[in-house]
Amino acid sequence: MKKGENLVRKCSTIPWWNYLFKVYYSPKLKELEDEIVRFCQVDLQVHNTRNGLRTLETVISISKRMGSFRVVETPTGSSHGVAGRQDLKVGLDMPIKELKTLLLKKEVQLLLLTAPGGCGKTTLVKLLCQDEEIKGKFKENILFITVSKTPNVKLIVQSLFNYKSLWLGFQFQSDEDAIDSLPQLLNHIGPDPILLILDDVWLGSESLPEKFKFDIPDYKILVTSRTAFPRFEFTYHLKPLNDGDAMTLFRHSASLKEGSSYIPPEEDIRKIVRGCAGFPLVLKVIGGSLCRQKAEVWHSRLMNWSDGQFFFNSDTVLLDKLQNSLEFPDDKVIFKNCFMDLGSFPEDQRIPAVAFIDMWAELYELDEDGIQAIANLQELTNRNLASLVMSRDANEANSYYNEDFVTQHDILRELAMYQSSQGLREQRQRLIINISKNNPPKWWTEQKQQLFNARLLSISTDEFFLSNWCNIQAPKVEVLVLNFQTQNYTLPKFMEKMDELKVLIINNYGFFHSEISNFQLLGSLPNLKRIRLEKVSISSLCKTYAPLKTVKKISLFMCNIGKAFENCTIQVSDALPNLTEINIDYCNDLEELPVGLCDIVPLKKLSITNCHKLFALLEEIGKLVNLEVLRLRSCTDLLKLPDSIRSLHKLSILDISNCLSIMKLPKHIGEMCNLKELNMKGCLRLRTQFPESIMDLKELKLVVCDEERARLWDPIKEFLSDLEVLVAEKDINLNWLPK
């Protein structure tokens, strides 16, 4: 009610000419009314939990829409992070004090923090944002934006309007239009001081920060860049670590402590540390590559190491030095391949772990459940070559990785691309192409093209791309990754000649959902097995005019499904006759399980998660007699499980965690004779005694639930002697989101 009062007061003060906020507040008033009604319809406990889950949904949705825009928060320890060495922050106490003193000077509005790549600029800024004096001054008005090599001004400003949920229903037509709207936003989020951080501004974009300057009291801009731009009046130069701090960080990264299998002589350690030149990133990566290695590995590395102090004078030299960290034994060369595959995705983005599961299952014949792929990502994390963030509790269901993701320092991404670009272009195993403003590489536009032997092809385009594709001959491609930002995107026609294509990954990193054309090309791919779509409208998914007979898995993330499985030229079961797995995650317009999906009898895994508007499963779901895994987690409006679920005799895993509206289990649930694992934590309305048939679940081995539901299982455990009931902690945690 207080929020409603504040909203009404704000509406009453909007000037008649301020069209931006009129557009915003009109639907907000209607939303307020709807929320009040909703509140009155559910009990307080359910509402509180649902509110938390919907907040999580909104945060993730906004985070994905905003690309690399982030609001900086104080990081807290998370039990959900992967195991391994924690980052050690050394040598930054004095730089924080000096940077803070300079930033808080009255005459400083625009401040440049500069240092070479891998020196710790972003780390320093994030620590600065945690400083009590900085938080006390700027409070919640600390805005953190990663600009990157190809900045999108419209996307940045559109993202800023999402700060404090200021959502606009239209797209800016030009950069100037976007910049002109910023003063209204900055004045609106006052009166507290504002700190805007523009991280990673590249050479060529040095004029960008000045576009964000406005005559607003207590408004400051902090810029980080590898280049010391002369045009900036106030500049802070971050120096590399001194010898003592460098030794501390390297020892930590290499786990050199008592009990280690091998600790090299002190002089050998110092020699390697001197070669790292005080660069934190290099110290961590090189140290991680030597962690728990035998003496022979250390000696080999020293033989190839430059003698004496080595100063990095360019990013190329830095990349050459970091190549030492990519020395893997012959039996672990797959880790190097996996590392290079990380370069297939745009910089400064969170990469879903399941994308690598799909890629590596086909490229390297890893298991389809993803256990080996996650282990490989863990190994890269241990070597400080990437960072795997896992959101699951320890007692979560196995092989559920939909909410896990990978991040990577931009220098390491450059290293991956640098490694992939070695050798003749026609012979490379990976072909990674970046197209800016409809300007493809010169070699691509040449009439006489060679055949490319790449198994992985990645093409990234920006907001200006018009889908004017040149031809390319790459018949051996097995994985195709398409990254784009436009609202309309046409699949390239050369796809239809990729007879070996097995995995298609389409990622929209723009602000709005995208309409995809040329879906019918998929029907000409004889070996396509896996399709992953992110933030696209898939109304034409089944309009391929030819069955996708080989497709086994489809993943839809933040997609607009609409009537995708209804308005098909052929029956869904005929279009996807061999589909065994479908994942639908954060698809907000899904309200009912599409009828056509229930006709795909071969389906073994069905995952519908975080679809908060889903309120009903059809009785026809009972026709999925081969279903082994059914995940419905965090579908907060789902009212019940249909009675026909009794027919799923092969189902071994059922996950209804955080399904807040389910009040009872199906009467004949006991007929699910192969059920081994049931996750029902957070089902707060499930308070009545379970049906008697639950005693017939003789194969049930694990139940994950909260404390109240655990008490309902107490009498049942007397009859199911092998049953283990795990009580999950009540924790809606956002720590896994990027800070």
LUMLO-287480 format. One record per residue (C-alpha): residue number from 1; residue in three letters; x, y, z. Coordinates in steps of 0.001 Angstrom, whole numbers, plus 500000, padded with zeros to 6 digits. Layout:
BEGIN
k_r_u_v_w
NUM_ALA_X_Y_Z
...
END
This chain:
BEGIN
k_r_u_v_w
1_MET_500000_500000_500000
2_LYS_502930_502328_500701
3_LYS_504284_501612_497228
4_GLY_500853_502384_495836
5_GLU_500729_505676_497712
6_ASN_504175_506627_496423
7_LEU_503168_505688_492899
8_VAL_500055_507864_492995
9_ARG_502053_510783_494428
10_LYS_504618_510464_491637
11_CYS_501856_510370_489020
12_SER_500369_513583_490372
13_THR_503686_515423_489989
14_ILE_504453_514421_486379
15_PRO_504502_517491_484092
16_TRP_502120_517341_481138
17_TRP_505039_517360_478676
18_ASN_506905_514420_480167
19_TYR_505681_511756_477768
20_LEU_508318_509185_478794
21_PHE_507017_508750_482313
22_LYS_503369_509034_481281
23_VAL_503954_506000_479053
24_TYR_505525_504233_482000
25_TYR_503100_505077_484818
26_SER_499817_504402_483011
27_PRO_500176_500594_482916
28_LYS_501837_500738_486325
29_LEU_498599_501964_487924
30_LYS_496706_499062_486367
31_GLU_499417_496710_487580
32_LEU_499037_498139_491106
33_GLU_495339_497344_491123
34_ASP_495963_493809_489896
35_GLU_498611_493228_492538
36_ILE_496314_494357_495355
37_VAL_493659_491906_494194
38_ARG_496228_489137_493940
39_PHE_497478_489849_497450
40_CYS_494005_489482_498871
41_GLN_493523_486128_497193
42_VAL_496455_484267_498763
43_ASP_497656_483812_502284
44_LEU_500566_485891_503514
45_GLN_503118_483102_503676
46_VAL_502519_482010_500110
47_HIS_502553_485614_498960
48_ASN_505909_486339_500567
49_THR_507554_483343_498948
50_ARG_505922_483974_495598
51_ASN_507005_487589_495779
52_GLY_510567_486458_496289
53_LEU_510413_484081_493351
54_ARG_508853_486658_491089
55_THR_511484_489139_492157
56_LEU_514060_486552_491141
57_GLU_512299_486121_487808
58_THR_512199_489871_487248
59_VAL_515853_490330_488201
60_ILE_516942_487597_485806
61_SER_514679_488891_483056
62_ILE_515974_492446_483418
63_SER_519542_491209_483717
64_LYS_519235_489287_480466
65_ARG_517541_492196_478686
66_MET_520179_494589_479889
67_GLY_522978_492594_478313
68_SER_526054_493456_480311
69_PHE_524439_496232_482391
70_ARG_524532_495554_486113
71_VAL_523608_497364_489287
72_VAL_526502_496865_491661
73_GLU_525642_495343_495005
74_THR_527742_494233_497933
75_PRO_528694_490619_497216
76_THR_527960_488128_499936
77_GLY_529295_484652_500417
78_SER_527306_482050_498543
79_SER_527031_478391_499263
80_HIS_526008_477913_495649
81_GLY_529400_478746_494109
82_VAL_531514_475941_492765
83_ALA_534164_474464_495007
84_GLY_537697_475725_494551
85_ARG_540071_478470_495539
86_GLN_538388_481766_496313
87_ASP_539717_484930_494689
88_LEU_542255_486703_496879
89_LYS_542310_490491_496763
90_VAL_545816_491797_497482
91_GLY_547563_495091_496913
92_LEU_544375_497116_496453
93_ASP_543970_498853_499825
94_MET_546027_501893_498875
95_PRO_544609_502203_495324
96_ILE_541081_502164_496775
97_LYS_541919_504993_499152
98_GLU_543629_507052_496450
99_LEU_540873_506463_493886
100_LYS_538158_507302_496416
101_THR_539881_510508_497473
102_LEU_540180_511654_493879
103_LEU_536618_510653_492975
104_LEU_535047_512510_495904
105_LYS_536749_515805_495101
106_LYS_534139_518430_494290
107_GLU_535739_519487_491020
108_VAL_535882_515914_489650
109_GLN_532847_514859_487660
110_LEU_534537_512572_485128
111_LEU_537396_510344_486293
112_LEU_539416_507855_484222
113_LEU_540914_504742_485834
114_THR_543473_503274_483445
115_ALA_545831_500286_483371
116_PRO_546734_497511_480904
117_GLY_544369_494565_480488
118_GLY_544466_492058_483339
119_CYS_545737_494582_485868
120_GLY_542609_494543_488060
121_LYS_540681_497676_487029
122_THR_537237_496085_487255
123_THR_538106_494349_490518
124_LEU_539243_497662_492012
125_VAL_536051_499450_490947
126_LYS_533831_496710_492377
127_LEU_535692_496882_495680
128_LEU_535295_500662_495630
129_CYS_531535_500208_495329
130_GLN_531607_498143_498527
131_ASP_533401_500882_500443
132_GLU_531212_502133_503306
133_GLU_531877_505796_502536
134_ILE_530972_505325_498873
135_LYS_527819_503377_499732
136_GLY_526897_505961_502319
137_LYS_527171_508780_499810
138_PHE_525628_507239_496699
139_LYS_523360_504689_498425
140_GLU_521398_502750_495782
141_ASN_522383_505080_492948
142_ILE_525527_503244_491894
143_LEU_525107_502214_488250
144_PHE_527617_499795_486739
145_ILE_527780_499311_482966
146_THR_530238_497201_480996
147_VAL_530747_499117_477754
148_SER_533041_496668_475897
149_LYS_534579_496899_472455
150_THR_531391_497641_470504
151_PRO_529160_499829_472716
152_ASN_525446_500012_472006
153_VAL_524284_503416_473289
154_LYS_520592_502710_472810
155_LEU_520854_499426_474690
156_ILE_522841_501053_477504
157_VAL_520267_503821_477985
158_GLN_517359_501380_477644
159_SER_519015_499360_480397
160_LEU_519451_502390_482613
161_PHE_515714_503008_482403
162_ASN_515236_499618_484044
163_TYR_516951_500892_487155
164_LYS_514322_500827_489908
165_SER_511982_499057_487442
166_LEU_511496_502030_485114
167_TRP_510407_499924_482152
168_LEU_509734_501529_478770
169_GLY_507438_499929_476243
170_PHE_509219_501337_473196
171_GLN_512683_501329_471653
172_PHE_514824_504396_471070
173_GLN_515161_505253_467395
174_SER_518684_506677_467585
175_ASP_521628_507217_469941
176_GLU_520761_510898_470149
177_ASP_517166_510078_471106
178_ALA_518448_507819_473866
179_ILE_520942_510347_475245
180_ASP_518352_513139_475186
181_SER_516092_511132_477492
182_LEU_518767_510505_480124
183_PRO_518425_513768_482136
184_GLN_514807_512895_482945
185_LEU_515916_509538_484314
186_LEU_518838_510912_486327
187_ASN_516671_513620_487873
188_HIS_514019_511025_488657
189_ILE_516270_508659_490616
190_GLY_517610_511469_492824
191_PRO_517892_513301_495109
192_ASP_520754_511100_496345
193_PRO_524103_511519_494521
194_ILE_524616_509323_491462
195_LEU_527724_507359_490491
196_LEU_527779_506004_486938
197_ILE_530561_503514_486203
198_LEU_531465_502875_482567
199_ASP_533698_499824_482650
200_ASP_536005_498720_479819
201_VAL_535837_501658_477395
202_TRP_537966_500860_474349
203_LEU_540109_503037_472136
204_GLY_537788_504624_469610
205_SER_534970_505055_472136
206_GLU_536679_507706_474279
207_SER_533996_510259_473383
208_LEU_531238_508042_474787
209_PRO_531610_509015_478496
210_GLU_531196_512706_477636
211_LYS_527775_511959_476153
212_PHE_526674_510901_479621
213_LYS_527791_514176_481261
214_PHE_524967_516422_482472
215_ASP_524815_519408_484779
216_ILE_523268_517555_487713
217_PRO_524428_518094_491335
218_ASP_526493_515262_492837
219_TYR_526530_513258_489605
220_LYS_529873_511577_488888
221_ILE_531163_509269_486165
222_LEU_533999_506777_486682
223_VAL_535504_505267_483510
224_THR_537876_502300_483234
225_SER_539990_501703_480138
226_ARG_543200_500077_478990
227_THR_544030_503383_477240
228_ALA_545044_506565_479053
229_PHE_542949_508990_476993
230_PRO_544596_512467_476988
231_ARG_541203_514197_476753
232_PHE_540358_513274_480361
233_GLU_541379_515944_482853
234_PHE_541418_513624_485877
235_THR_543143_510245_485554
236_TYR_544193_507559_488033
237_HIS_546872_505084_486883
238_LEU_546602_501655_488519
239_LYS_550036_500102_488886
240_PRO_550867_496370_488780
241_LEU_551317_494528_492075
242_ASN_554599_494902_493904
243_ASP_556827_491851_494411
244_GLY_555429_490970_497828
245_ASP_551761_491122_496808
246_ALA_552517_489310_493556
247_MET_554151_486454_495479
248_THR_551165_486246_497823
249_LEU_548663_486036_494980
250_PHE_550714_483516_493014
251_ARG_551194_481237_496010
252_HIS_547472_481347_496665
253_SER_546592_480581_493034
254_ALA_549112_477735_492814
255_SER_548086_476384_496255
256_LEU_551672_476452_497484
257_LYS_551299_475576_501126
258_GLU_552371_472931_503565
259_GLY_551116_469531_502499
260_SER_551368_470220_498759
261_SER_552764_467345_496690
262_TYR_555534_469535_495307
263_ILE_556794_472965_496343
264_PRO_559500_474334_494018
265_PRO_562527_476208_495268
266_GLU_561922_479813_496261
267_GLU_564098_481160_493457
268_ASP_562092_479236_490845
269_ILE_558881_480716_492212
270_ARG_560343_484211_492131
271_LYS_561493_483709_488548
272_ILE_557967_482845_487417
273_VAL_556448_485658_489470
274_ARG_558868_488164_487924
275_GLY_557753_486958_484504
276_CYS_554131_487772_485397
277_ALA_555116_491439_485844
278_GLY_552671_492012_488700
279_PHE_549570_491424_486555
280_PRO_546891_489830_488803
281_LEU_545184_488008_485932
282_VAL_548449_486480_484715
283_LEU_549472_485496_488241
284_LYS_546139_483757_488807
285_VAL_546050_481981_485450
286_ILE_549695_480858_485493
287_GLY_549414_479891_489143
288_GLY_546239_477930_488469
289_SER_547897_476076_485596
290_LEU_550710_474931_487927
291_CYS_548464_474048_490845
292_ARG_549170_470515_492133
293_GLN_551486_469795_489196
294_LYS_554516_467546_489412
295_ALA_558100_468803_489458
296_GLU_558590_467985_485766
297_VAL_555795_470362_484787
298_TRP_557344_473183_486806
299_HIS_560773_472526_485287
300_SER_559342_472471_481764
301_ARG_557569_475749_482346
302_LEU_560751_477360_483698
303_MET_562723_476265_480626
304_ASN_560302_478192_478408
305_TRP_560030_481203_480702
306_SER_561755_484499_480034
307_ASP_564642_485150_482382
308_GLY_564419_488184_484646
309_GLN_561732_490866_484766
310_PHE_559259_490728_481860
311_PHE_557115_493755_481101
312_PHE_553958_493478_479013
313_ASN_553952_496279_476467
314_SER_550946_495144_474420
315_ASP_547937_492880_474621
316_THR_549563_490589_472046
317_VAL_552556_490016_474305
318_LEU_550180_489427_477198
319_LEU_548330_486786_475171
320_ASP_551612_485144_474202
321_LYS_552520_484915_477865
322_LEU_549164_483502_478893
323_GLN_549541_480707_476358
324_ASN_551808_479017_478888
325_SER_548700_478325_480969
326_LEU_547226_476251_478128
327_GLU_549781_473463_478377
328_PHE_547751_470342_479116
329_PRO_548914_466725_479190
330_ASP_547987_464667_476123
331_ASP_545215_462903_478011
332_LYS_543668_466259_478988
333_VAL_543913_468148_475711
334_ILE_540104_468276_475667
335_PHE_540317_471015_478314
336_LYS_542214_473224_475866
337_ASN_539568_472585_473220
338_CYS_536798_473411_475667
339_PHE_538588_476621_476618
340_MET_538828_477727_472993
341_ASP_535118_476996_472504
342_LEU_534327_479710_475078
343_GLY_535293_482292_472455
344_SER_532160_481402_470467
345_PHE_530049_483740_472590
346_PRO_530128_487564_472887
347_GLU_532287_489331_475436
348_ASP_530980_490288_478870
349_GLN_528035_487876_478740
350_ARG_526932_485070_480990
351_ILE_527048_481869_478952
352_PRO_524527_479166_479951
353_ALA_526326_476008_481010
354_VAL_523743_473918_479162
355_ALA_524931_475452_475867
356_PHE_528299_473778_476396
357_ILE_526600_470533_477382
358_ASP_524893_470515_473973
359_MET_528040_471518_472089
360_TRP_530419_469111_473757
361_ALA_528062_466140_473681
362_GLU_528396_466248_469889
363_LEU_531914_467654_469378
364_TYR_533659_465468_471959
365_GLU_531082_462727_472581
366_LEU_530570_463640_476236
367_ASP_527574_462328_478151
368_GLU_524228_463889_477295
369_ASP_523328_464580_480930
370_GLY_526167_467098_481180
371_ILE_528148_465576_484028
372_GLN_531404_465482_482044
373_ALA_530832_468938_480548
374_ILE_530336_470459_483994
375_ALA_533481_468661_485173
376_ASN_535410_470254_482289
377_LEU_534078_473704_483170
378_GLN_535099_473040_486758
379_GLU_538630_472213_485601
380_LEU_538810_475478_483638
381_THR_537558_477285_486744
382_ASN_540250_475638_488871
383_ARG_542835_476897_486403
384_ASN_541343_480426_486520
385_LEU_540579_480268_482794
386_ALA_536843_480776_483343
387_SER_534355_481031_486174
388_LEU_531548_478492_486560
389_VAL_528706_479716_488768
390_MET_526299_477055_489999
391_SER_523011_478062_491556
392_ARG_521939_474717_492962
393_ASP_521946_473596_496565
394_ALA_523935_470505_497365
395_ASN_520738_468488_497722
396_GLU_519228_469523_494396
397_ALA_518299_466948_491815
398_ASN_521192_465596_489793
399_SER_521941_466768_486239
400_TYR_519954_469994_486521
401_TYR_522167_472744_485161
402_ASN_519641_475116_483570
403_GLU_520432_477936_485998
404_ASP_524231_477581_485919
405_PHE_526391_479828_483787
406_VAL_529969_480655_482844
407_THR_531736_484013_482790
408_GLN_535170_484891_481480
409_HIS_537556_487838_481660
410_ASP_537725_489600_478290
411_ILE_541490_489023_478094
412_LEU_540903_485284_478483
413_ARG_538212_485403_475820
414_GLU_540711_487116_473534
415_LEU_543179_484349_474380
416_ALA_540602_481717_473373
417_MET_539967_483494_470069
418_TYR_543690_484046_469560
419_GLN_544332_480325_469961
420_SER_541463_479471_467620
421_SER_542823_481803_464917
422_GLN_546200_480066_464588
423_GLY_546969_478337_461284
424_LEU_545356_478626_457880
425_ARG_541767_479820_458045
426_GLU_540551_476969_455850
427_GLN_542050_474346_458194
428_ARG_540918_475737_461545
429_GLN_538623_473642_463709
430_ARG_536800_476787_464869
431_LEU_535783_479695_462700
432_ILE_534725_482700_464797
433_ILE_533366_485672_462840
434_ASN_532368_489091_464176
435_ILE_530404_491377_461841
436_SER_530077_495067_462661
437_LYS_527565_497306_460851
438_ASN_527012_494920_457907
439_ASN_530734_494818_457127
440_PRO_531809_491175_456909
441_PRO_535524_490276_456772
442_LYS_537122_490903_453409
443_TRP_537936_487246_452836
444_TRP_534240_486388_453181
445_THR_533199_488678_450331
446_GLU_535716_487271_447875
447_GLN_534159_485360_445007
448_LYS_536616_482494_445051
449_GLN_536226_480858_448415
450_GLN_537997_477818_449751
451_LEU_536215_475046_451566
452_PHE_536408_475493_455343
453_ASN_537030_472456_457538
454_ALA_535727_474043_460753
455_ARG_533591_471871_463023
456_LEU_532394_474899_464994
457_LEU_531178_478102_463353
458_SER_530252_481170_465424
459_ILE_528883_484371_463852
460_SER_528181_487451_465980
461_THR_526416_490532_464595
462_ASP_525381_493868_466084
463_GLU_522170_495925_466153
464_PHE_522767_497298_462653
465_PHE_522927_493935_460898
466_LEU_520360_493587_458107
467_SER_520723_489816_457577
468_ASN_522427_490369_454212
469_TRP_524412_487158_454267
470_CYS_527374_486295_452092
471_ASN_527811_482674_451132
472_ILE_530180_480399_452982
473_GLN_531173_476812_452254
474_ALA_531602_474949_455501
475_PRO_530120_471485_454994
476_LYS_531846_469957_458035
477_VAL_530320_472307_460623
478_GLU_528734_470352_463488
479_VAL_527943_473270_465813
480_LEU_526581_476631_464610
481_VAL_526331_479519_467093
482_LEU_524482_482648_465945
483_ASN_524699_485700_468238
484_PHE_522734_488831_467322
485_GLN_520937_491916_468683
486_THR_518267_492835_466128
487_GLN_514474_492494_466465
488_ASN_514287_490748_463092
489_TYR_516800_488110_462106
490_THR_516987_485856_459070
491_LEU_518782_482538_459280
492_PRO_521548_482316_456643
493_LYS_520679_480288_453562
494_PHE_524092_478607_453540
495_MET_522878_476585_456537
496_GLU_520990_474211_454261
497_LYS_524291_472869_452893
498_MET_525642_472003_456343
499_ASP_524862_468314_456184
500_GLU_526930_467557_459298
501_LEU_525262_470204_461495
502_LYS_524153_468659_464796
503_VAL_523772_471622_467180
504_LEU_522131_474981_466444
505_ILE_522371_477712_469107
506_ILE_520580_481025_468462
507_ASN_521198_483772_471041
508_ASN_519485_487148_470983
509_TYR_521466_489601_473126
510_GLY_519255_492539_472198
511_PHE_516718_494221_474422
512_PHE_513508_492869_472874
513_HIS_512411_489478_471602
514_SER_513342_488788_468001
515_GLU_511319_487414_465111
516_ILE_513228_484699_463270
517_SER_512791_484072_459548
518_ASN_513859_481083_457455
519_PHE_513042_478471_460091
520_GLN_512150_476193_457190
521_LEU_515881_475769_456494
522_LEU_516054_473465_459490
523_GLY_514096_470895_457547
524_SER_517020_470435_455139
525_LEU_519524_469479_457853
526_PRO_519756_465662_457919
527_ASN_521762_465374_461160
528_LEU_520429_468206_463343
529_LYS_519980_466907_466906
530_ARG_519884_469883_469269
531_ILE_518281_473320_468996
532_ARG_518677_476064_471597
533_LEU_516809_479373_471218
534_GLU_517190_482359_473524
535_LYS_514874_485379_473629
536_VAL_513150_484798_470310
537_SER_509522_484581_469221
538_ILE_509023_481063_467942
539_SER_505602_481283_466315
540_SER_507108_479719_463199
541_LEU_509053_476924_464855
542_CYS_506954_474121_463390
543_LYS_506490_475781_460004
544_THR_509455_473983_458528
545_TYR_507415_472178_455851
546_ALA_509498_469092_456547
547_PRO_509769_466914_459649
548_LEU_512805_467415_461859
549_LYS_513294_463682_462127
550_THR_516732_463781_463747
551_VAL_516080_466488_466384
552_LYS_516252_464998_469870
553_LYS_516436_468070_472114
554_ILE_514920_471570_472043
555_SER_515661_474269_474634
556_LEU_513682_477522_474808
557_PHE_514945_480240_477143
558_MET_513038_483508_477648
559_CYS_511164_482906_474402
560_ASN_507702_484044_473357
561_ILE_506022_480743_472617
562_GLY_502585_482010_471599
563_LYS_500923_479428_469363
564_ALA_504196_477876_468267
565_PHE_503042_474308_468842
566_GLU_499519_474866_467562
567_ASN_499774_476809_464293
568_CYS_501875_474161_462607
569_THR_501736_473049_459004
570_ILE_501941_469457_460248
571_GLN_501214_467797_463574
572_VAL_503842_468433_466229
573_SER_504332_464709_466702
574_ASP_505038_464403_462965
575_ALA_507272_467492_462876
576_LEU_509368_466234_465805
577_PRO_508901_462458_465689
578_ASN_512070_461566_467637
579_LEU_512209_464380_470180
580_THR_513301_463012_473560
581_GLU_513912_466204_475566
582_ILE_512387_469671_475711
583_ASN_513324_472487_478116
584_ILE_511128_475579_478496
585_ASP_512575_478141_480908
586_TYR_511400_481682_481751
587_CYS_508845_481728_478927
588_ASN_506400_484195_480431
589_ASP_503566_483788_477948
590_LEU_503144_480050_478517
591_GLU_499845_479498_480359
592_GLU_498957_475942_479416
593_LEU_500986_472965_478298
594_PRO_500582_472892_474499
595_VAL_498405_469979_473423
596_GLY_500765_469000_470624
597_LEU_503619_468264_473007
598_CYS_501602_465481_474615
599_ASP_501560_463619_471301
600_ILE_505356_463270_471184
601_VAL_505418_459778_472638
602_PRO_509255_459303_472505
603_LEU_509696_462243_474931
604_LYS_511828_461241_477943
605_LYS_512569_464578_479604
606_LEU_510128_467477_479959
607_SER_511302_470556_481859
608_ILE_509031_473596_482285
609_THR_510666_475888_484821
610_ASN_510143_479467_486005
611_CYS_507056_479847_483813
612_HIS_505015_481742_486379
613_LYS_501871_482054_484288
614_LEU_501548_478330_483663
615_PHE_498379_477319_485518
616_ALA_497417_473970_484000
617_LEU_498867_470741_482670
618_LEU_496581_468863_480333
619_GLU_495255_465404_481086
620_GLU_496851_464397_477799
621_ILE_500232_464433_479542
622_GLY_499440_460874_480510
623_LYS_500150_459874_476914
624_LEU_503848_460549_477453
625_VAL_504385_456970_478584
626_ASN_508171_457099_478009
627_LEU_508712_460158_480191
628_GLU_511512_459657_482738
629_VAL_512059_463203_484056
630_LEU_509373_465848_484674
631_ARG_510497_469220_486070
632_LEU_507923_471892_486883
633_ARG_509961_473925_489359
634_SER_508933_477492_490197
635_CYS_505741_477420_488137
636_THR_504034_479418_490859
637_ASP_500526_479507_489338
638_LEU_500316_475795_488565
639_LEU_497218_474644_490434
640_LYS_497541_470862_490359
641_LEU_499065_467822_488766
642_PRO_496585_466060_486468
643_ASP_495268_462646_487483
644_SER_496611_461172_484262
645_ILE_500133_461480_485673
646_ARG_499446_458020_487120
647_SER_500173_456632_483638
648_LEU_503796_457766_483685
649_HIS_505158_454424_484819
650_LYS_508709_455161_483632
651_LEU_508990_458487_485439
652_SER_511932_458416_487860
653_ILE_512334_462154_488736
654_LEU_509488_464550_489558
655_ASP_510400_468132_490504
656_ILE_507578_470439_491656
657_SER_509725_472626_493906
658_ASN_508358_476141_494525
659_CYS_505043_475326_492860
660_LEU_503242_477501_495384
661_SER_499679_476881_494251
662_ILE_499631_473071_494343
663_MET_497481_472018_497319
664_LYS_497513_468230_496995
665_LEU_499175_465357_495235
666_PRO_497220_463269_492709
667_LYS_495089_460550_494279
668_HIS_496747_457756_492297
669_ILE_500340_458968_492470
670_GLY_501306_455548_493793
671_GLU_500880_454082_490330
672_MET_504070_455881_489257
673_CYS_505884_452692_490108
674_ASN_509376_453774_488987
675_LEU_509516_457148_490791
676_LYS_512848_457414_492608
677_GLU_513236_461140_493351
678_LEU_510674_463774_494341
679_ASN_511577_467429_494899
680_MET_508763_469356_496566
681_LYS_510528_472052_498542
682_GLY_508652_475348_498713
683_CYS_505213_473809_498012
684_LEU_503756_475889_500822
685_ARG_500101_475083_500167
686_LEU_500697_471362_500222
687_ARG_499621_470861_503842
688_THR_497139_467981_503828
689_GLN_497941_464330_504318
690_PHE_499241_462583_501235
691_PRO_496982_460119_499387
692_GLU_497128_456520_500594
693_SER_498564_455357_497276
694_ILE_501840_457083_498121
695_MET_502683_453958_500143
696_ASP_502997_452129_496830
697_LEU_506027_454179_495729
698_LYS_508364_451323_496581
699_GLU_511188_452671_494386
700_LEU_511156_456142_495967
701_LYS_514607_456796_497430
702_LEU_514866_460570_497886
703_VAL_512451_463351_498814
704_VAL_513640_466970_499026
705_CYS_511251_469261_500878
706_ASP_510988_471885_503597
707_GLU_510520_471209_507295
708_GLU_506713_471351_507320
709_ARG_506393_468890_504429
710_ALA_509017_466652_506026
711_ARG_506672_466035_508962
712_LEU_504070_464695_506537
713_TRP_506575_462069_505432
714_ASP_507359_460809_508941
715_PRO_504634_458136_509076
716_ILE_505325_457107_505490
717_LYS_508999_456372_506136
718_GLU_507903_453460_508312
719_PHE_506586_451738_505195
720_LEU_509275_452930_502762
721_SER_512390_451844_504617
722_ASP_514857_452974_501924
723_LEU_513427_456488_501716
724_GLU_515638_459473_502601
725_VAL_513922_462796_503319
726_LEU_516224_465821_502964
727_VAL_515099_469114_504464
728_ALA_516153_472000_502222
729_GLU_517021_475359_503697
730_LYS_514579_478197_503128
731_ASP_516688_480367_500896
732_ILE_515780_482515_497912
733_ASN_519270_483515_496951
734_LEU_520435_486037_494337
735_ASN_524133_485612_495104
736_TRP_524713_483682_491894
737_LEU_523688_486714_489821
738_PRO_526647_488757_488554
739_LYS_527654_491661_490765
END
